[in-house]
Amino acid sequence: MTPDRHQTTRMRHDTRRRTLTVDRVETLTPTMRRIHFVSPELHDFVSAAPDDHVKLFLPLAGGDDCMRDFTPRRVDAASGTLTIDFALHQSGPATAWARAAQRGDTLEIGGPRGSSIVTDDFDWYLLIGDETALPAIGRRVEELRSGVPVITLVTVNDAAEHQEFVTSAAWTPQWLYRAGQALGDAGLIEAALSNLALPPGQGYIWIAAQTSVARSVRRYITERLGHPKAWLKSSGYWTEGIGAAHETIED
């Protein structure tokens, strides 16, 4: 590896609040809703990395706000548009808001506070996660350079949760179904990894899932597969019994 390859650059951004208006709503899958926002306040919005996150200020009864982290799925500052995908759970303020959202509704966001930009010069990429990771996974797959191999391992309930990404990268998706399986998400992912033939060369691995799952998979990759920790990022996007979170997982 030459010294100038595989660099990660960190950028800081303006975190002021912006008010967005719902322009259009799509149902992608039974548990994923895509909401397109517009706002003139997006003219200087910056999201430089696929796994950036913004704070959504969700209104609660009594006039208070509840903050939740979400990935900017697509951004076009020039046209003042921002797309966010909502993974729909059984309950929670974000799910309730997304299910009820209609054209003309407004929502405030803040951030992103910063971006961690991974240079697209690896020989291959492996992206791992559950439904909450799909917005970041989809964005990264779409933004990777032409022809580079990228493998995705994503745990979902069943085949109805498949998503298609338009990309010039050499994308190989593997969907891991929970339905009818005794294994939890960590077990499903680790079983898939044990049978996975990675491409030759130097690769970057990205993980985002329930916190304990992300931690277990990270441990498997570093200890069992021996992947360099410098070429690995792992995050807990939610925690069992608590809900939404955004925790970077390190040793």
Protein Blocks (a to p, Z undefined) as FASTA:
>chain_A
ZZkgoiacdddddfbdcddddfbdcdfblmbccdddddfklmmgccfbfkbccdddddde
hhiacddddddfbacfknopacddddddfbdjklmmmmmpcghiacddedjfbdcddddf
bfbdcddddfklmmmmmmmmmmpcehiacddddddfblmlpccdddfbdcddddddfehp
abdfklmmmmmmmmpccdehjddddddddfklmmmmmmmmmmmnopafklcccddfbdeh
ilpcdddddZZ
